[in-house]
């Protein structure tokens, strides 16, 4: 198995299985850069009372490894 090139931990705000996106503050199931925070504190500052802050780990993997996951 090839080694992971890098990994980064981010945080996202989630409610009812959907991620909160900024600046529009709408919720949907897509996870992209408009809903990621670099620190847990920043995520909590932007969360509503019924939101959940979740940890998201981004990993860069070799193309061959990605092919195994997408079959």
PDB file of N, CA, C and O in Angstrom:
ATOM      1  N   UNK A   1       0.842  -1.190   0.000  1.00  0.00           N
ATOM      2  CA  UNK A   1       0.000   0.000   0.000  1.00  0.00           C
ATOM      3  C   UNK A   1       0.883   1.248   0.000  1.00  0.00           C
ATOM      4  O   UNK A   1       1.865   1.332   0.736  1.00  0.00           O
ATOM      5  N   UNK A   2       0.518   2.192  -0.823  1.00  0.00           N
ATOM      6  CA  UNK A   2       1.280   3.441  -0.902  1.00  0.00           C
ATOM      7  C   UNK A   2       1.009   4.316   0.308  1.00  0.00           C
ATOM      8  O   UNK A   2      -0.056   4.246   0.922  1.00  0.00           O
ATOM      9  N   UNK A   3       1.978   5.128   0.634  1.00  0.00           N
ATOM     10  CA  UNK A   3       1.852   6.018   1.773  1.00  0.00           C
ATOM     11  C   UNK A   3       1.007   7.238   1.440  1.00  0.00           C
ATOM     12  O   UNK A   3       1.012   7.717   0.306  1.00  0.00           O
ATOM     13  N   UNK A   4       0.299   7.727   2.412  1.00  0.00           N
ATOM     14  CA  UNK A   4      -0.486   8.948   2.243  1.00  0.00           C
ATOM     15  C   UNK A   4       0.480  10.118   2.142  1.00  0.00           C
ATOM     16  O   UNK A   4       1.410  10.231   2.940  1.00  0.00           O
ATOM     17  N   UNK A   5       0.263  10.982   1.170  1.00  0.00           N
ATOM     18  CA  UNK A   5       1.144  12.126   0.954  1.00  0.00           C
ATOM     19  C   UNK A   5       1.007  13.153   2.088  1.00  0.00           C
ATOM     20  O   UNK A   5       2.012  13.593   2.647  1.00  0.00           O
ATOM     21  N   UNK A   6      -0.203  13.526   2.420  1.00  0.00           N
ATOM     22  CA  UNK A   6      -0.433  14.467   3.509  1.00  0.00           C
ATOM     23  C   UNK A   6      -1.833  14.259   4.043  1.00  0.00           C
ATOM     24  O   UNK A   6      -2.679  13.667   3.372  1.00  0.00           O
ATOM     25  N   UNK A   7      -2.076  14.736   5.231  1.00  0.00           N
ATOM     26  CA  UNK A   7      -3.428  14.747   5.792  1.00  0.00           C
ATOM     27  C   UNK A   7      -3.610  16.031   6.578  1.00  0.00           C
ATOM     28  O   UNK A   7      -2.685  16.526   7.222  1.00  0.00           O
ATOM     29  N   UNK A   8      -4.795  16.547   6.513  1.00  0.00           N
ATOM     30  CA  UNK A   8      -5.120  17.791   7.221  1.00  0.00           C
ATOM     31  C   UNK A   8      -6.446  17.616   7.944  1.00  0.00           C
ATOM     32  O   UNK A   8      -7.388  17.027   7.413  1.00  0.00           O
ATOM     33  N   UNK A   9      -6.503  18.126   9.139  1.00  0.00           N
ATOM     34  CA  UNK A   9      -7.735  18.066   9.912  1.00  0.00           C
ATOM     35  C   UNK A   9      -8.428  19.415   9.851  1.00  0.00           C
ATOM     36  O   UNK A   9      -7.827  20.454  10.123  1.00  0.00           O
ATOM     37  N   UNK A  10      -9.691  19.379   9.494  1.00  0.00           N
ATOM     38  CA  UNK A  10     -10.545  20.559   9.463  1.00  0.00           C
ATOM     39  C   UNK A  10     -11.791  20.244  10.280  1.00  0.00           C
ATOM     40  O   UNK A  10     -11.948  19.140  10.803  1.00  0.00           O
ATOM     41  N   UNK A  11     -12.667  21.228  10.379  1.00  0.00           N
ATOM     42  CA  UNK A  11     -13.917  21.048  11.105  1.00  0.00           C
ATOM     43  C   UNK A  11     -15.054  21.583  10.256  1.00  0.00           C
ATOM     44  O   UNK A  11     -14.877  22.525   9.483  1.00  0.00           O
ATOM     45  N   UNK A  12     -16.220  20.978  10.404  1.00  0.00           N
ATOM     46  CA  UNK A  12     -17.397  21.406   9.656  1.00  0.00           C
ATOM     47  C   UNK A  12     -18.587  21.426  10.606  1.00  0.00           C
ATOM     48  O   UNK A  12     -18.582  20.772  11.649  1.00  0.00           O
ATOM     49  N   UNK A  13     -19.594  22.183  10.228  1.00  0.00           N
ATOM     50  CA  UNK A  13     -20.828  22.273  11.002  1.00  0.00           C
ATOM     51  C   UNK A  13     -21.869  21.428  10.285  1.00  0.00           C
ATOM     52  O   UNK A  13     -22.041  21.533   9.071  1.00  0.00           O
ATOM     53  N   UNK A  14     -22.560  20.590  11.046  1.00  0.00           N
ATOM     54  CA  UNK A  14     -23.489  19.646  10.441  1.00  0.00           C
ATOM     55  C   UNK A  14     -24.802  19.636  11.216  1.00  0.00           C
ATOM     56  O   UNK A  14     -24.812  19.765  12.440  1.00  0.00           O
ATOM     57  N   UNK A  15     -25.906  19.483  10.496  1.00  0.00           N
ATOM     58  CA  UNK A  15     -27.221  19.344  11.131  1.00  0.00           C
ATOM     59  C   UNK A  15     -28.076  18.453  10.248  1.00  0.00           C
ATOM     60  O   UNK A  15     -28.198  18.700   9.048  1.00  0.00           O
ATOM     61  N   UNK A  16     -28.665  17.426  10.827  1.00  0.00           N
ATOM     62  CA  UNK A  16     -29.531  16.490  10.100  1.00  0.00           C
ATOM     63  C   UNK A  16     -28.845  15.895   8.876  1.00  0.00           C
ATOM     64  O   UNK A  16     -29.474  15.729   7.832  1.00  0.00           O
ATOM     65  N   UNK A  17     -27.555  15.574   8.998  1.00  0.00           N
ATOM     66  CA  UNK A  17     -26.822  14.952   7.907  1.00  0.00           C
ATOM     67  C   UNK A  17     -26.389  15.894   6.801  1.00  0.00           C
ATOM     68  O   UNK A  17     -25.898  15.445   5.765  1.00  0.00           O
ATOM     69  N   UNK A  18     -26.563  17.201   7.003  1.00  0.00           N
ATOM     70  CA  UNK A  18     -26.184  18.182   5.982  1.00  0.00           C
ATOM     71  C   UNK A  18     -25.164  19.157   6.554  1.00  0.00           C
ATOM     72  O   UNK A  18     -25.203  19.497   7.737  1.00  0.00           O
ATOM     73  N   UNK A  19     -24.250  19.599   5.695  1.00  0.00           N
ATOM     74  CA  UNK A  19     -23.194  20.532   6.098  1.00  0.00           C
ATOM     75  C   UNK A  19     -23.642  21.973   5.883  1.00  0.00           C
ATOM     76  O   UNK A  19     -24.348  22.283   4.923  1.00  0.00           O
ATOM     77  N   UNK A  20     -23.218  22.847   6.794  1.00  0.00           N
ATOM     78  CA  UNK A  20     -23.552  24.271   6.713  1.00  0.00           C
ATOM     79  C   UNK A  20     -22.484  24.992   5.895  1.00  0.00           C
ATOM     80  O   UNK A  20     -21.294  24.906   6.197  1.00  0.00           O
ATOM     81  N   UNK A  21     -22.925  25.704   4.855  1.00  0.00           N
ATOM     82  CA  UNK A  21     -22.009  26.396   3.947  1.00  0.00           C
ATOM     83  C   UNK A  21     -22.028  27.901   4.201  1.00  0.00           C
ATOM     84  O   UNK A  21     -23.049  28.468   4.590  1.00  0.00           O
ATOM     85  N   UNK A  22     -20.889  28.530   3.975  1.00  0.00           N
ATOM     86  CA  UNK A  22     -20.734  29.968   4.202  1.00  0.00           C
ATOM     87  C   UNK A  22     -20.276  30.636   2.926  1.00  0.00           C
ATOM     88  O   UNK A  22     -19.578  30.001   2.137  1.00  0.00           O
ATOM     89  N   UNK A  23     -20.630  31.878   2.685  1.00  0.00           N
ATOM     90  CA  UNK A  23     -21.317  32.804   3.584  1.00  0.00           C
ATOM     91  C   UNK A  23     -22.840  32.691   3.558  1.00  0.00           C
ATOM     92  O   UNK A  23     -23.507  33.336   4.366  1.00  0.00           O
ATOM     93  N   UNK A  24     -23.412  31.887   2.649  1.00  0.00           N
ATOM     94  CA  UNK A  24     -24.876  31.814   2.508  1.00  0.00           C
ATOM     95  C   UNK A  24     -25.564  31.173   3.710  1.00  0.00           C
ATOM     96  O   UNK A  24     -26.753  31.407   3.929  1.00  0.00           O
ATOM     97  N   UNK A  25     -24.850  30.377   4.487  1.00  0.00           N
ATOM     98  CA  UNK A  25     -25.363  29.674   5.656  1.00  0.00           C
ATOM     99  C   UNK A  25     -26.497  28.719   5.316  1.00  0.00           C
ATOM    100  O   UNK A  25     -27.415  28.530   6.114  1.00  0.00           O
ATOM    101  N   UNK A  26     -26.435  28.116   4.132  1.00  0.00           N
ATOM    102  CA  UNK A  26     -27.410  27.094   3.772  1.00  0.00           C
ATOM    103  C   UNK A  26     -26.828  25.713   4.074  1.00  0.00           C
ATOM    104  O   UNK A  26     -25.614  25.560   4.205  1.00  0.00           O
ATOM    105  N   UNK A  27     -27.697  24.718   4.182  1.00  0.00           N
ATOM    106  CA  UNK A  27     -27.280  23.356   4.487  1.00  0.00           C
ATOM    107  C   UNK A  27     -27.507  22.460   3.273  1.00  0.00           C
ATOM    108  O   UNK A  27     -28.572  22.519   2.657  1.00  0.00           O
ATOM    109  N   UNK A  28     -26.521  21.631   2.919  1.00  0.00           N
ATOM    110  CA  UNK A  28     -26.713  20.586   1.921  1.00  0.00           C
ATOM    111  C   UNK A  28     -25.730  19.453   2.184  1.00  0.00           C
ATOM    112  O   UNK A  28     -24.885  19.546   3.075  1.00  0.00           O
ATOM    113  N   UNK A  29     -25.847  18.387   1.404  1.00  0.00           N
ATOM    114  CA  UNK A  29     -25.052  17.183   1.666  1.00  0.00           C
ATOM    115  C   UNK A  29     -23.642  17.243   1.100  1.00  0.00           C
ATOM    116  O   UNK A  29     -22.834  16.362   1.393  1.00  0.00           O
ATOM    117  N   UNK A  30     -23.321  18.246   0.306  1.00  0.00           N
ATOM    118  CA  UNK A  30     -21.985  18.356  -0.281  1.00  0.00           C
ATOM    119  C   UNK A  30     -20.973  18.857   0.744  1.00  0.00           C
ATOM    120  O   UNK A  30     -21.252  19.761   1.531  1.00  0.00           O
ATOM    121  N   UNK A  31     -19.813  18.258   0.712  1.00  0.00           N
ATOM    122  CA  UNK A  31     -18.713  18.703   1.561  1.00  0.00           C
ATOM    123  C   UNK A  31     -17.676  19.345   0.654  1.00  0.00           C
ATOM    124  O   UNK A  31     -17.059  18.666  -0.166  1.00  0.00           O
ATOM    125  N   UNK A  32     -17.482  20.657   0.798  1.00  0.00           N
ATOM    126  CA  UNK A  32     -16.465  21.361   0.007  1.00  0.00           C
ATOM    127  C   UNK A  32     -15.855  22.472   0.854  1.00  0.00           C
ATOM    128  O   UNK A  32     -16.167  22.602   2.037  1.00  0.00           O
ATOM    129  N   UNK A  33     -14.984  23.269   0.243  1.00  0.00           N
ATOM    130  CA  UNK A  33     -14.234  24.254   1.027  1.00  0.00           C
ATOM    131  C   UNK A  33     -15.105  25.343   1.646  1.00  0.00           C
ATOM    132  O   UNK A  33     -14.655  26.020   2.571  1.00  0.00           O
ATOM    133  N   UNK A  34     -16.328  25.535   1.173  1.00  0.00           N
ATOM    134  CA  UNK A  34     -17.176  26.582   1.750  1.00  0.00           C
ATOM    135  C   UNK A  34     -17.773  26.176   3.094  1.00  0.00           C
ATOM    136  O   UNK A  34     -18.463  26.974   3.729  1.00  0.00           O
ATOM    137  N   UNK A  35     -17.517  24.949   3.533  1.00  0.00           N
ATOM    138  CA  UNK A  35     -18.038  24.548   4.841  1.00  0.00           C
ATOM    139  C   UNK A  35     -16.943  24.062   5.797  1.00  0.00           C
ATOM    140  O   UNK A  35     -17.249  23.493   6.845  1.00  0.00           O
ATOM    141  N   UNK A  36     -15.681  24.280   5.448  1.00  0.00           N
ATOM    142  CA  UNK A  36     -14.585  23.812   6.293  1.00  0.00           C
ATOM    143  C   UNK A  36     -13.946  24.941   7.097  1.00  0.00           C
ATOM    144  O   UNK A  36     -13.762  26.050   6.595  1.00  0.00           O
ATOM    145  N   UNK A  37     -13.612  24.646   8.343  1.00  0.00           N
ATOM    146  CA  UNK A  37     -12.924  25.579   9.232  1.00  0.00           C
ATOM    147  C   UNK A  37     -11.586  24.975   9.620  1.00  0.00           C
ATOM    148  O   UNK A  37     -11.465  23.758   9.763  1.00  0.00           O
ATOM    149  N   UNK A  38     -10.587  25.819   9.791  1.00  0.00           N
ATOM    150  CA  UNK A  38      -9.264  25.345  10.185  1.00  0.00           C
ATOM    151  C   UNK A  38      -9.176  25.038  11.672  1.00  0.00           C
ATOM    152  O   UNK A  38      -8.340  24.236  12.090  1.00  0.00           O
ATOM    153  N   UNK A  39     -10.029  25.667  12.473  1.00  0.00           N
ATOM    154  CA  UNK A  39      -9.985  25.416  13.916  1.00  0.00           C
ATOM    155  C   UNK A  39     -11.374  25.051  14.438  1.00  0.00           C
ATOM    156  O   UNK A  39     -12.397  25.493  13.915  1.00  0.00           O
ATOM    157  N   UNK A  40     -11.372  24.242  15.471  1.00  0.00           N
ATOM    158  CA  UNK A  40     -12.619  23.827  16.106  1.00  0.00           C
ATOM    159  C   UNK A  40     -13.332  25.028  16.733  1.00  0.00           C
ATOM    160  O   UNK A  40     -14.560  25.114  16.706  1.00  0.00           O
ATOM    161  N   UNK A  41     -12.555  25.944  17.293  1.00  0.00           N
ATOM    162  CA  UNK A  41     -13.130  27.134  17.920  1.00  0.00           C
ATOM    163  C   UNK A  41     -13.900  27.977  16.903  1.00  0.00           C
ATOM    164  O   UNK A  41     -14.995  28.457  17.197  1.00  0.00           O
ATOM    165  N   UNK A  42     -13.337  28.155  15.717  1.00  0.00           N
ATOM    166  CA  UNK A  42     -14.014  28.931  14.670  1.00  0.00           C
ATOM    167  C   UNK A  42     -15.317  28.259  14.257  1.00  0.00           C
ATOM    168  O   UNK A  42     -16.317  28.935  14.017  1.00  0.00           O
ATOM    169  N   UNK A  43     -15.310  26.947  14.176  1.00  0.00           N
ATOM    170  CA  UNK A  43     -16.534  26.226  13.820  1.00  0.00           C
ATOM    171  C   UNK A  43     -17.602  26.430  14.890  1.00  0.00           C
ATOM    172  O   UNK A  43     -18.763  26.680  14.564  1.00  0.00           O
ATOM    173  N   UNK A  44     -17.225  26.327  16.152  1.00  0.00           N
ATOM    174  CA  UNK A  44     -18.194  26.527  17.236  1.00  0.00           C
ATOM    175  C   UNK A  44     -18.732  27.958  17.262  1.00  0.00           C
ATOM    176  O   UNK A  44     -19.904  28.173  17.572  1.00  0.00           O
ATOM    177  N   UNK A  45     -17.893  28.925  16.941  1.00  0.00           N
ATOM    178  CA  UNK A  45     -18.359  30.321  16.907  1.00  0.00           C
ATOM    179  C   UNK A  45     -19.425  30.537  15.837  1.00  0.00           C
ATOM    180  O   UNK A  45     -20.285  31.404  15.988  1.00  0.00           O
ATOM    181  N   UNK A  46     -19.377  29.764  14.768  1.00  0.00           N
ATOM    182  CA  UNK A  46     -20.316  29.912  13.660  1.00  0.00           C
ATOM    183  C   UNK A  46     -21.480  28.925  13.702  1.00  0.00           C
ATOM    184  O   UNK A  46     -22.350  28.954  12.831  1.00  0.00           O
ATOM    185  N   UNK A  47     -21.498  28.068  14.692  1.00  0.00           N
ATOM    186  CA  UNK A  47     -22.550  27.060  14.802  1.00  0.00           C
ATOM    187  C   UNK A  47     -23.772  27.620  15.524  1.00  0.00           C
ATOM    188  O   UNK A  47     -23.662  28.491  16.387  1.00  0.00           O
ATOM    189  N   UNK A  48     -24.923  27.104  15.153  1.00  0.00           N
ATOM    190  CA  UNK A  48     -26.170  27.425  15.848  1.00  0.00           C
ATOM    191  C   UNK A  48     -26.358  26.431  16.992  1.00  0.00           C
ATOM    192  O   UNK A  48     -25.601  25.469  17.119  1.00  0.00           O
ATOM    193  N   UNK A  49     -27.358  26.668  17.811  1.00  0.00           N
ATOM    194  CA  UNK A  49     -27.571  25.839  18.996  1.00  0.00           C
ATOM    195  C   UNK A  49     -27.846  24.377  18.644  1.00  0.00           C
ATOM    196  O   UNK A  49     -27.474  23.491  19.414  1.00  0.00           O
ATOM    197  N   UNK A  50     -28.485  24.097  17.506  1.00  0.00           N
ATOM    198  CA  UNK A  50     -28.815  22.719  17.132  1.00  0.00           C
ATOM    199  C   UNK A  50     -27.803  22.096  16.168  1.00  0.00           C
ATOM    200  O   UNK A  50     -28.002  20.972  15.707  1.00  0.00           O
ATOM    201  N   UNK A  51     -26.737  22.805  15.865  1.00  0.00           N
ATOM    202  CA  UNK A  51     -25.698  22.293  14.969  1.00  0.00           C
ATOM    203  C   UNK A  51     -24.714  21.411  15.730  1.00  0.00           C
ATOM    204  O   UNK A  51     -24.569  21.514  16.948  1.00  0.00           O
ATOM    205  N   UNK A  52     -24.058  20.561  14.995  1.00  0.00           N
ATOM    206  CA  UNK A  52     -23.004  19.703  15.535  1.00  0.00           C
ATOM    207  C   UNK A  52     -21.704  20.051  14.812  1.00  0.00           C
ATOM    208  O   UNK A  52     -21.702  20.206  13.591  1.00  0.00           O
ATOM    209  N   UNK A  53     -20.616  20.175  15.537  1.00  0.00           N
ATOM    210  CA  UNK A  53     -19.308  20.405  14.924  1.00  0.00           C
ATOM    211  C   UNK A  53     -18.640  19.045  14.766  1.00  0.00           C
ATOM    212  O   UNK A  53     -18.498  18.294  15.731  1.00  0.00           O
ATOM    213  N   UNK A  54     -18.230  18.735  13.530  1.00  0.00           N
ATOM    214  CA  UNK A  54     -17.604  17.444  13.243  1.00  0.00           C
ATOM    215  C   UNK A  54     -16.188  17.652  12.724  1.00  0.00           C
ATOM    216  O   UNK A  54     -15.884  18.674  12.108  1.00  0.00           O
ATOM    217  N   UNK A  55     -15.343  16.691  12.975  1.00  0.00           N
ATOM    218  CA  UNK A  55     -13.960  16.727  12.494  1.00  0.00           C
ATOM    219  C   UNK A  55     -13.906  16.060  11.127  1.00  0.00           C
ATOM    220  O   UNK A  55     -14.481  14.991  10.921  1.00  0.00           O
ATOM    221  N   UNK A  56     -13.208  16.704  10.195  1.00  0.00           N
ATOM    222  CA  UNK A  56     -13.062  16.190   8.831  1.00  0.00           C
ATOM    223  C   UNK A  56     -11.572  16.069   8.545  1.00  0.00           C
ATOM    224  O   UNK A  56     -10.821  17.031   8.711  1.00  0.00           O
ATOM    225  N   UNK A  57     -11.152  14.897   8.121  1.00  0.00           N
ATOM    226  CA  UNK A  57      -9.744  14.714   7.778  1.00  0.00           C
ATOM    227  C   UNK A  57      -9.611  14.580   6.268  1.00  0.00           C
ATOM    228  O   UNK A  57     -10.183  13.672   5.665  1.00  0.00           O
ATOM    229  N   UNK A  58      -8.858  15.484   5.667  1.00  0.00           N
ATOM    230  CA  UNK A  58      -8.591  15.432   4.233  1.00  0.00           C
ATOM    231  C   UNK A  58      -7.279  14.697   4.024  1.00  0.00           C
ATOM    232  O   UNK A  58      -6.302  14.944   4.731  1.00  0.00           O
ATOM    233  N   UNK A  59      -7.259  13.801   3.062  1.00  0.00           N
ATOM    234  CA  UNK A  59      -6.051  13.027   2.774  1.00  0.00           C
ATOM    235  C   UNK A  59      -5.761  13.067   1.285  1.00  0.00           C
ATOM    236  O   UNK A  59      -6.663  12.956   0.455  1.00  0.00           O
ATOM    237  N   UNK A  60      -4.513  13.224   0.971  1.00  0.00           N
ATOM    238  CA  UNK A  60      -4.089  13.079  -0.419  1.00  0.00           C
ATOM    239  C   UNK A  60      -3.560  11.661  -0.569  1.00  0.00           C
ATOM    240  O   UNK A  60      -2.672  11.232   0.168  1.00  0.00           O
ATOM    241  N   UNK A  61      -4.118  10.944  -1.533  1.00  0.00           N
ATOM    242  CA  UNK A  61      -3.679   9.571  -1.757  1.00  0.00           C
ATOM    243  C   UNK A  61      -3.266   9.401  -3.216  1.00  0.00           C
ATOM    244  O   UNK A  61      -3.731  10.145  -4.080  1.00  0.00           O
ATOM    245  N   UNK A  62      -2.411   8.446  -3.495  1.00  0.00           N
ATOM    246  CA  UNK A  62      -1.994   8.208  -4.874  1.00  0.00           C
ATOM    247  C   UNK A  62      -3.182   7.797  -5.749  1.00  0.00           C
ATOM    248  O   UNK A  62      -4.158   7.229  -5.259  1.00  0.00           O
ATOM    249  N   UNK A  63      -3.089   8.086  -7.022  1.00  0.00           N
ATOM    250  CA  UNK A  63      -4.165   7.811  -7.975  1.00  0.00           C
ATOM    251  C   UNK A  63      -4.557   6.325  -7.974  1.00  0.00           C
ATOM    252  O   UNK A  63      -5.739   5.996  -8.064  1.00  0.00           O
ATOM    253  N   UNK A  64      -3.584   5.446  -7.874  1.00  0.00           N
ATOM    254  CA  UNK A  64      -3.863   4.012  -7.877  1.00  0.00           C
ATOM    255  C   UNK A  64      -4.723   3.622  -6.674  1.00  0.00           C
ATOM    256  O   UNK A  64      -5.625   2.791  -6.783  1.00  0.00           O
ATOM    257  N   UNK A  65      -4.436   4.222  -5.551  1.00  0.00           N
ATOM    258  CA  UNK A  65      -5.199   3.952  -4.334  1.00  0.00           C
ATOM    259  C   UNK A  65      -6.622   4.486  -4.477  1.00  0.00           C
ATOM    260  O   UNK A  65      -7.573   3.827  -4.057  1.00  0.00           O
ATOM    261  N   UNK A  66      -6.777   5.661  -5.060  1.00  0.00           N
ATOM    262  CA  UNK A  66      -8.093   6.263  -5.283  1.00  0.00           C
ATOM    263  C   UNK A  66      -8.940   5.361  -6.177  1.00  0.00           C
ATOM    264  O   UNK A  66     -10.142   5.222  -5.951  1.00  0.00           O
ATOM    265  N   UNK A  67      -8.333   4.752  -7.177  1.00  0.00           N
ATOM    266  CA  UNK A  67      -9.054   3.870  -8.097  1.00  0.00           C
ATOM    267  C   UNK A  67      -9.697   2.703  -7.346  1.00  0.00           C
ATOM    268  O   UNK A  67     -10.786   2.261  -7.712  1.00  0.00           O
ATOM    269  N   UNK A  68      -9.042   2.204  -6.312  1.00  0.00           N
ATOM    270  CA  UNK A  68      -9.609   1.115  -5.512  1.00  0.00           C
ATOM    271  C   UNK A  68     -10.881   1.555  -4.795  1.00  0.00           C
ATOM    272  O   UNK A  68     -11.824   0.776  -4.659  1.00  0.00           O
ATOM    273  N   UNK A  69     -10.904   2.803  -4.338  1.00  0.00           N
ATOM    274  CA  UNK A  69     -12.043   3.315  -3.576  1.00  0.00           C
ATOM    275  C   UNK A  69     -13.237   3.634  -4.465  1.00  0.00           C
ATOM    276  O   UNK A  69     -14.378   3.591  -4.004  1.00  0.00           O
ATOM    277  N   UNK A  70     -12.993   3.950  -5.722  1.00  0.00           N
ATOM    278  CA  UNK A  70     -14.076   4.417  -6.591  1.00  0.00           C
ATOM    279  C   UNK A  70     -14.668   3.325  -7.478  1.00  0.00           C
ATOM    280  O   UNK A  70     -15.515   3.615  -8.323  1.00  0.00           O
ATOM    281  N   UNK A  71     -14.240   2.083  -7.303  1.00  0.00           N
ATOM    282  CA  UNK A  71     -14.796   0.972  -8.103  1.00  0.00           C
ATOM    283  C   UNK A  71     -16.172   0.609  -7.639  1.00  0.00           C
ATOM    284  O   UNK A  71     -16.791  -0.300  -8.194  1.00  0.00           O
TER     285      UNK A  71
END
